[in-house]
Amino acid sequence: MLARVHALIRRAELRHADATVTAGDLVLDPLTRRVTQGGRVVDLSPREFALLEFLMRNAGRSVSRSRIAEAVWNYQFDPETNVVDVYVNYLRKKLSFAGRSAPIRTVRGVGYRLDKEGGAS
């Protein structure tokens, strides 16, 4: 029975490690809902967390505002709204520190892209 318990613990730890998403020095753990950047904890609202998780899971790829709105807000994109832009701005402010810019780039005419390498100096 003890061996079985140890095996279950090992499997749970493996699943936890697989769930962690990393881009540069950004580490997002969806199980604990914790984000760290360069060793510091970044406090995010639930919507900011969902947006960052979506961008990190698509790191290196440009994603449209409509695709972000559908994935994060679960609704069809209204071209008149700027909710995606506002939340990207919130994330940029929270991910910019110590003279480093946030790793979120605007892709003109498309949407946004999170750099795989993390923030630039």
Steps between C-alpha positions, in 0.01 A plus 500: 500500500786737579651439154164586341480827695853591388409423138191722522706785646760462222229514231343809657840673507557413133159641403576816694835545322333445162235760579753779560538735204828688446607781269842645576504587870119494521360193672124443522359221713131446418451258792603750767404803284840653569719700264866577560734711293870495572428348841246764608131422538270696269152564639235474229122521495318188376446658155863614474610149597278346230633744239863433594441125498348520151790713372759270660341188353526675161847650563682596184177506297299807412143476624216725391293710736192301400668168583612640837149629578343165414752304708521728805159669512297225328320733265507609139734791444340842464734718290373805690629377835852552630478252790784284362725804458422621853587164657817465293599843632434381859722197440776708344509726805516205738766317297727804456752541778866583560535677165368203304212524261212254508532203262166580330538652153238667285482349152362775285181407319487161673498514880762398755791260545679395817873456446623150585817644649321729747553874551766703324746731673 
